[in-house]
Amino acid sequence: MSEEKQDVIWVNGNRVRWREGMKLADLAAKFGYLYLAVVDGTVVPFKDHKTYEIPQGAQIRLVHLIDGG
């Protein structure tokens, strides 16, 4: 595995620097919104975002949650 793959995850098609122990909640802080998270094709429940560790090289899709009326 190349060093580049180890240090990068993909979020909505954009390269983001990965670090060991990174959680989905860290991405919420970075992007500043609530979201549905799909990691490597699997939906991760919102209740697990604070504890779910993002694997190296993960493909992540964040979908904005919108409130309306």
Buried (B, 14 or more C-beta within 10 A) or exposed (E): EEEEEEBBBBBEEEEBEBEEEBBBBBBBEEBEEBBEBBBEEEEBEBEEBEEBEBEBBBBBBBEEEEEEE
